[in-house]
């Protein structure tokens, strides 16, 4: 798995069936400990790691003695509320002795669909990673309704990978890769080692079967692969029940690799450039030079603000003579940008009355 060994930012998705015993509802502590040892090893090699973990509802179901099968929305939310605190504690107890600090991050679909929330989520995750923290991400099942749910953690993991510009997404599953058919019912089903393009034929092969504790089938994994690879992130599906599942994968365990079509940085730049701008920021020549050298856009370099836009909206970036320089996701509303244009960063709080980000547009949110 050269692609995984070379990755500098990795997202690992853990399904409920791997983490929670289906018969007893108890946490599989030995397995979790071995996974966390793998995570610590990746971190020691210099990689960032984010875990997208199911398990809160499965753990809470066991504590509350709720039956297997479909739960009502209210039962699911109650089970998640009970199980989430246990899930977070389990990760903390497993990772702390290995020298890793953990953080719990709960999200809903709205947090990626709304640009302002997306920027907030991205900034939080980036800050945690810069502080050498291992974020444990899960859907906020205690408040999410069907309208604002991802519905499965395969797609959530892919969205997290896109959000943080990950190099590699690993789906630890109950199957050891992508097959041409269901290997449990079709003895002629073939496993693919590498998939370089997700064709209609590949999509048609995806089944929909899951286990009693998990919601994700192969169809959701292919959807995750389309999201991840389109954003420059390789994705691997592998069977995850073995101890030290990431080390096992690195040592050649059966798997399927979906290869990315671009790089995370290039994909993000293309996405930003393709958006319809909601306003214009006009820069002085000093700011133009700063941007061309790879720096973020600060308020001091802005001479004019045109249009009406919200935080997170795309805006056009122009030079002093009106030349189009690029586009970016702006960190302030139009009114705020007008108030702080031409001002040093240390003047933002006195002007707006609250602390603000130093950059009007961060370099990672800019396409020139």
C-alpha positions, 0 to 999 in steps of 0.5 A: 500500500504505497499510496497509504504509506506516502499519505500525510493526512489520513481519514479512517472510517470505523463501522459499528460492527467492528467496534461493538459486539453484536450479541452483547453490545459491548465495546471490543476493547482489544480491537480498539486498542490495536487500531489506536496503536496503528494510529499512533504509529502513523502519527509518529511517522508524521501523518495527520489522522482523523477517525470517523467512527460509528458506534454511539447508537450501537453502544447506547442500544446495549446500555439501554437494552434496546432490541436489534433492528430498526429503532425509531428516531427518538430511540436512535437519538436516545441511544446516541446520547448514551453511547456517544459519551462512552465512545469518546471516553473509549478512544481517549482511554486507548489513545492517551497512553500512546501520547495522543490527545483526542477531540470529539467532533459531531457534525450533520449534513448541514455542516458541509452543505452550508458554506459558512458551517463548512468553513467553521468545520474546516477551521476547527479540524485544521486547528486540531490537526495543527495541535497534534490532536486526533479528531474523532468525528461522528454524525450528531445523531442526538439532534440530526433528523432525516433531512439533515443526515448523512445517513451513513459514515462512509459518505461522512468520512468521504466528506471529512476527507474532502474538507481537510484535504486528506491524501487517503481515506480508509474504510474499515469494513466487513468485506475485504474490497470491492467485488463484481458481485456479492461474494457471500452469495456469488462464488464467481464474484471477483475482487478488484485490486485497483479501480482507476475510474468509477464507471456505470458498470462499477456502480451497477455492481455495488450491492446494498447489504449491510450488517445488523449494526451498520447501515453502509452497504457497497453502494454507499462505499462507491458513493464515498469513493466518487466523492473522495477521488474526485477531490484528490483523495485515494480511497481503500476498502479493506476488511477491518476485523483483524487486530491492528487493521491498518498495519495489516493493510500496509502488510498486504491484506486484501483490499481495493484501492480507488485511485484519485484523479487529481490532488486534493489541492488542485481539486479544491482550487478547481472547485473554488474557481468554478463557483459563481462569485457573489461579490468583488474584492479590489486589492492594492499592488502590495496585496497582489504581490503578496498573493502571487507569493503564496500568502493569504489576503489580509484586510490591509490590502483591500481597497474596495468591496463590491456586492453583497455576500455572506461569510463563506461565499465565493468572491472575485479577486481583482487587481488595482486596474480591475484585472481578474486575479482569481477567486476565493471563499471570503471569511467575512460578510460584505459589510464587515469587509467594508468596515475593515478594508485597508485596516491592519489585522490588529484593528479588526476586533476594535472595529467589529467589536469581536475577534476575527480571523486575520485573513480576509481570504485564507490562501487555502480558500483561494484559486489564482 
